[in-house]
């Protein structure tokens, strides 16, 4: 059960960061579930969170928020 709550916590953190980049909660959720990320071997954010890569994903989102163009 602890693993599930950790995933839920990480999901919330990633969605909050994605909201700042995407501009709306609906767009952030769509991105989280559906957008393959080339920089992460075309995995979605949801897949990355499930495999314990939330910190990498949060760093990526912070770089986008800061204006990184890649």
HELIX and SHEET records of a PDB file:
HELIX    1   1 UNK A    2  UNK A   22  1                                  21    
HELIX    2   2 UNK A   25  UNK A   34  1                                  10    
HELIX    3   3 UNK A   38  UNK A   40  5                                   3    
HELIX    4   4 UNK A   45  UNK A   50  1                                   6    
HELIX    5   5 UNK A   54  UNK A   65  1                                  12    
END                                                                             
